[in-house]
Amino acid sequence: MNRDGPFPERPVANQTRSIIQTWQHEDAVVLKYKSKVYARQQLALSIRRSQLIHDDSLLPNLELSDFVIVCGEKSFRCHKVIICVQSLVVKEYCRTPLQALRIRFHPLVVQMMLEYLYTCNYHFYLDYNFPTRFQAEGQTVPADYVDRLDCCELSFHLQMHILATRLRIVGLKYLSTYKVLEVLYRSSFATVLPRFAREVYKLITRKNAMMRRAVVGYATRVLGGARSRNHFDRRFPSYILQELPEFAFDLGVECLDQFGCTFFQSESTGYEIEQRQWVC
């Protein structure tokens, strides 16, 4: 009998209450299971973080290191178990009895490559004393110090991309491309892009065209108006198209795919791109 009245409880109400109680019990079980899984994940993450040793403390340790990368007058001690797993080229090289690998690159690039191999990331700071000039011949340094710094960082990431390509470090190759796009989207389109496009197309072959596609894609998005900073005022450094025919061809093909027209007249934006512009 129902406590609130003389009428018995209906079977439907009993079934509903039973279903709700079952759901509540299942929710509690699932929540408890998720909390345990989350606790195990956090414990594993804390253990991983405690065991992770940065290359700054590993490399000077002569007892732990069993491999040396020589770059000019500098040598970097490292560990085969970390380097060989991520680089197929170094793995093949380690099959020989030699214990040193010589690389003709700027020492900072090699040092940051080791930082990536040990920590899955690398950083570029202003006090690294990396040369502010591009590696391609005939380049000039921008007058603006911010543009000069952006050019310096772009050149560094490009060198990192080339080194990752030669050593076949796939993750570093993608990461350097991502960092290049980060710098391009905050830099000056008029002064930085022509210099960087010149360097990319002189140093990167069409066979390894990931960086080329990134630069062309960035220029295409700017032409389409997909950029909030540094307003694009219909001007384009057309001299770079005459200087780099491959860049002009790739940009034209990309614009045809995106806008259905060439880069000198865009139906999506409704204006023509002027051709008499900057020279740098």
Sequence and secondary structure as in RCSB ss.txt:
>XXXX:A:sequence
MNRDGPFPERPVANQTRSIIQTWQHEDAVVLKYKSKVYARQQLALSIRRSQLIHDDSLLPNLELSDFVIVCGEKS
FRCHKVIICVQSLVVKEYCRTPLQALRIRFHPLVVQMMLEYLYTCNYHFYLDYNFPTRFQAEGQTVPADYVDRLD
CCELSFHLQMHILATRLRIVGLKYLSTYKVLEVLYRSSFATVLPRFAREVYKLITRKNAMMRRAVVGYATRVLGG
ARSRNHFDRRFPSYILQELPEFAFDLGVECLDQFGCTFFQSESTGYEIEQRQWVC
>XXXX:A:secstr
  TTSSS   HHHHHHHHHHHHHHHHHHHHHHHHHHHHHHHHHHHHHHHHH   HHHHTT TTT  EEEEETTEE
EEE HHHHHHH HHHHHHTTSS  EEE  S HHHHHHHHHHHHHS     GGG   SS SSTT    SSHHHHHH
HHHHHHHHHHHHHHHHHT HHHHHHHHHHHHHHHHHS HHHHHHHHHHHHHHHS GGG HHHHHHHHHHHHHHTT
   SS   SB  THHHHH HHHHHHHHHHHHHHHSS TTEETTTTEE B      
